[in-house]
Amino acid sequence: MLSAEAVYNLISRPSLRGSRCENDGGALVQRDDDTEGVILHRLEDLAERYSVPLIEYYNGPRYHRVAADRNQDTISEELLSMLVELAPAFSLHDRASAATSSQAQRKLTLNQRC
């Protein structure tokens, strides 16, 4: 049984007395489920159960990957091109309106940040 019930960790709160409790001098105990191997296993399990199926789902034919590390105009053009492919009735006038609206929205957003 733990008498002092103090909590330490190796990174942000190590005991100043090494492997002993600062409060009562008792030996520190590490839980069996609190080891690097167990934590890595948990993370792998979470990825396998949740992340992998989600990534596979969104890699399907109904979804498009867009690299967001480019300038806004390039991304907007790419998105508009995708819309044209998906809905050919989307006219050039609509594209111009959408681009103008996008530029106006960016200006509004920039002004709101100042």
C-alpha positions in Angstrom: 0.0 0.0 0.0 1.2 3.5 -0.9 1.4 5.7 2.2 2.3 9.1 0.8 0.3 8.8 -2.4 2.7 11.2 -4.1 2.9 11.0 -7.9 6.2 11.4 -9.8 7.3 10.9 -13.4 10.7 10.6 -15.1 10.2 13.7 -17.3 8.4 16.6 -15.6 8.4 15.6 -11.9 11.1 13.2 -10.9 11.6 12.6 -7.2 14.4 14.7 -5.8 15.4 11.6 -3.7 15.9 9.3 -6.7 14.0 6.1 -6.3 12.6 7.2 -3.0 9.5 9.2 -2.1 10.2 12.8 -1.1 7.5 12.7 1.6 8.1 9.5 3.5 11.3 8.0 2.0 9.4 4.8 0.8 10.4 3.0 -2.4 8.8 4.4 -5.6 6.6 1.9 -7.5 5.9 2.0 -11.3 2.6 0.5 -12.4 2.8 -2.5 -14.7 0.7 -0.7 -17.3 2.9 2.4 -17.2 5.9 1.3 -19.3 7.1 2.4 -22.6 6.3 -1.0 -24.2 2.7 -1.0 -22.9 2.1 2.6 -24.1 3.6 1.8 -27.6 1.3 -1.2 -27.8 -1.7 0.9 -26.9 -0.8 3.5 -29.5 -0.4 0.8 -32.2 -3.7 -0.7 -31.2 -5.5 2.6 -31.4 -4.0 3.3 -34.9 -5.0 -0.2 -36.1 -8.5 0.1 -34.7 -9.4 3.7 -35.5 -6.8 5.6 -37.7 -6.2 3.0 -40.4 -9.9 2.4 -41.2 -10.5 6.1 -41.2 -7.6 6.8 -43.6 -8.7 4.0 -45.9 -12.3 5.3 -45.9 -11.2 8.8 -46.9 -8.8 7.5 -49.6 -11.8 6.2 -51.4 -12.9 7.5 -54.9 -15.4 10.1 -53.5 -12.7 12.1 -51.7 -9.8 14.2 -53.0 -6.5 14.9 -51.4 -5.5 18.6 -51.5 -2.0 19.7 -50.3 -2.6 22.6 -48.0 1.0 23.7 -47.8 0.7 25.9 -50.9 -0.6 29.4 -51.4 -4.4 30.1 -51.2 -4.8 30.9 -54.9 -3.3 27.6 -56.0 -5.5 25.7 -53.6 -8.6 27.6 -54.7 -7.9 26.9 -58.3 -7.4 23.2 -57.6 -10.6 23.0 -55.6 -12.5 24.9 -58.4 -11.1 22.5 -61.0 -12.4 19.6 -58.9 -15.8 21.2 -58.7 -15.9 21.6 -62.5 -15.0 17.9 -63.0 -17.7 16.9 -60.5 -20.4 19.3 -61.8 -19.7 20.2 -65.5 -22.7 22.6 -65.4 -20.6 24.9 -63.1 -20.1 27.7 -65.6 -17.1 29.9 -66.1 -19.1 32.8 -64.7 -19.8 30.8 -61.5 -16.0 30.0 -61.3 -15.2 33.7 -61.6 -17.8 34.6 -58.9 -16.4 31.9 -56.6 -12.9 33.1 -57.1 -13.9 36.8 -56.4 -15.8 35.7 -53.4 -12.9 33.7 -52.1 -10.6 36.7 -52.6 -13.0 39.0 -50.8 -13.4 36.5 -47.9 -9.6 36.4 -47.5 -9.4 40.2 -47.4 -12.1 40.2 -44.8 -10.3 37.5 -42.8 -7.0 39.4 -43.0 -8.6 42.6 -41.8 -10.3 40.9 -38.9 -6.9 39.6 -37.7 -5.3 43.1 -37.6 
